[in-house]
Amino acid sequence: RNDGNGSFTLVPLPDEAQLAPIYGILPRDVDGDGALDLLVAAAVASMPLDLFAQNVVPFSLLVGAAVAWCVGSFVWLAPRLLADDWFEQGLVVYGTQTGVAAVGLMLLRIADPQNHTTAAQAFAARSIVISPLLGGGLITATMPLLVVRFGVAPILAASVVVTLAAWLWPTRAVAR
C-alpha cells in the first residue's frame, strides 16, 4: 500500500492477485520525471526440451523471422519513423521486442544515462497505447483464437500484409 509519503506498507494480497508469482519489484524513477516507477518481474515461462526437439524447424523459422524483424526494424524502420532521438527510441523498442520492457529501459539507461533524449518519455507515452494490445494484451491473447478459427495461412497472410505496410509506408522521418 502506498502510504503517500514516499513509503509503502506491506499488506497481504488476495488469492486472485497471486495466480503467478512475483519474483521481484524494483522501485525507481525510470524516466526521470520525479515519480516513482515500479518494475515488476513475474510470469516466467518454460517449455519441455522434448517439445522443442519435436518442433525444431518451426521454432527455428520463428526465431529467424523474429531476429529479422527486430534487427530490421531497428536498423531500417526506426530512423524513418522516429525523427527525434531515433537511436535511443529504437534501442528501447529493440530491447522490448527481444526481451521485456525492462530490457529496453536498461539499454536506454546505458545509451542515455542522464535522460538527455526524449526516449524514456516517448516509451512511457507509447506504452499507454501499445501495452493493452501487444505483449500480453488483446492482440497477443486473441491471436491463438484467430489462428484456430481462420487457420494459419490467412492469419499469416494478414500479418505479412500489416508488417509490409509498416515497413514500406514511411519514407523518412519528419523533424518536429
C-alpha positions in Angstrom: 0.0 0.0 0.0 1.3 3.5 -0.9 1.4 5.5 2.3 1.6 8.7 0.3 4.8 10.0 1.8 7.2 8.1 -0.4 7.0 4.9 1.5 5.0 1.7 1.2 3.4 -0.7 3.8 3.5 -4.4 3.0 -0.1 -5.9 3.0 -1.2 -9.4 2.1 -2.7 -9.7 -1.4 -5.9 -11.6 -2.1 -5.7 -15.0 -3.7 -6.9 -13.6 -7.1 -3.8 -11.4 -7.3 -1.5 -14.4 -6.7 -2.1 -16.5 -9.7 1.5 -16.2 -10.8 4.5 -15.4 -8.5 6.2 -12.1 -8.5 9.9 -12.6 -8.3 10.9 -9.0 -7.6 9.9 -5.4 -7.5 12.4 -2.6 -8.1 11.2 0.9 -7.2 13.0 3.6 -9.3 12.3 6.8 -11.2 13.0 5.1 -14.5 12.0 8.0 -16.8 13.4 10.9 -14.7 10.0 12.6 -14.2 10.3 12.7 -10.4 7.6 10.0 -9.9 8.4 6.6 -8.6 8.0 3.7 -11.1 7.8 0.1 -10.1 9.5 -2.6 -12.2 7.8 -5.9 -11.5 9.5 -9.2 -12.5 6.9 -12.0 -12.9 5.3 -14.5 -15.3 8.4 -16.6 -16.2 7.5 -19.4 -18.6 9.4 -22.5 -19.8 8.8 -25.5 -22.0 10.0 -29.1 -22.0 13.1 -29.7 -24.2 11.5 -32.7 -25.9 8.7 -30.4 -27.2 11.3 -28.1 -28.7 13.2 -31.0 -30.2 10.0 -32.3 -31.9 9.3 -28.8 -33.4 12.8 -27.5 -34.1 12.1 -26.4 -37.7 9.0 -24.3 -36.9 10.8 -22.8 -33.9 13.9 -22.1 -36.0 11.7 -20.3 -38.6 10.0 -18.3 -35.9 13.3 -17.3 -34.3 14.8 -16.3 -37.7 11.7 -14.2 -38.5 11.8 -12.6 -35.1 15.5 -11.7 -35.3 15.0 -10.3 -38.8 12.1 -8.2 -37.6 13.9 -6.9 -34.5 17.1 -6.0 -36.2 15.5 -4.8 -39.4 13.0 -2.5 -37.5 15.9 -1.1 -35.5 18.2 -0.5 -38.5 15.7 0.4 -41.2 12.4 1.3 -39.6 13.4 3.4 -36.6 15.4 6.1 -38.5 12.4 6.5 -40.8 9.6 6.6 -38.2 11.3 8.3 -35.3 12.6 11.8 -36.1 13.7 12.8 -32.6 16.3 10.6 -30.9 15.7 7.7 -33.3 18.7 5.7 -32.0 17.7 5.8 -28.3 13.9 5.3 -29.1 14.8 2.4 -31.4 17.0 0.9 -28.8 14.1 0.9 -26.3 11.9 -0.8 -28.8 14.6 -3.3 -29.8 15.1 -4.2 -26.1 11.4 -4.6 -25.5 11.0 -6.7 -28.6 13.8 -9.0 -27.7 13.0 -9.3 -24.0 10.7 -7.2 -21.9 10.2 -3.6 -21.3 12.8 -3.7 -18.6 15.5 -4.8 -21.1 14.6 -1.9 -23.3 14.8 0.6 -20.4 18.1 -0.9 -19.3 19.5 -0.5 -22.8 18.3 3.1 -22.8 19.9 3.8 -19.4 23.2 2.6 -20.9 22.9 4.8 -24.1 21.3 7.8 -22.3 22.2 7.6 -18.6 21.2 11.2 -17.9 17.9 11.2 -19.8 19.0 13.9 -22.3 16.8 12.4 -25.0 13.0 12.1 -25.3 13.3 8.3 -25.5 12.0 7.5 -21.9 9.1 9.8 -22.2 8.2 8.5 -25.7 8.4 5.0 -24.4 6.0 5.9 -21.5 3.6 7.6 -23.9 3.7 4.6 -26.4 3.2 2.1 -23.6 -0.2 3.5 -22.7 -1.4 2.7 -26.2 0.7 -0.4 -27.1 0.6 -2.4 -23.9 -3.1 -3.1 -23.9 -2.8 -4.5 -27.4 0.6 -6.3 -27.6 3.0 -8.0 -25.2 0.3 -9.9 -23.4 -2.6 -7.6 -24.4 -5.6 -8.0 -26.6 -3.8 -8.9 -29.9 -1.5 -11.3 -28.2 -4.3 -13.0 -26.3 -6.6 -13.3 -29.4 -4.0 -14.4 -31.9 -4.2 -18.1 -31.0 -8.0 -17.9 -31.2 -7.8 -16.3 -34.6 -5.5 -19.0 -35.8 -7.8 -21.7 -34.6 -10.8 -20.0 -36.1 -9.4 -19.0 -39.5 -6.3 -21.1 -39.9 -2.6 -20.4 -40.0 -2.4 -19.3 -43.7 -5.0 -16.4 -43.5 -3.6 -15.1 -40.3 -0.1 -15.3 -41.5 -1.1 -13.6 -44.7 -2.8 -10.8 -42.8 0.3 -10.4 -40.5 2.6 -10.2 -43.5 0.4 -7.5 -45.1 0.4 -5.5 -41.9 4.2 -6.0 -41.5 5.0 -5.0 -45.1 2.7 -1.9 -44.8 4.6 -0.9 -41.7 8.0 -1.4 -43.3 7.2 0.2 -46.7 4.9 3.1 -45.7 7.3 5.6 -44.1 9.8 7.0 -46.4 11.7 9.2 -43.9 11.2 10.8 -40.6 9.9 14.3 -40.4 11.5 16.6 -38.0 9.1 18.2 -35.5 
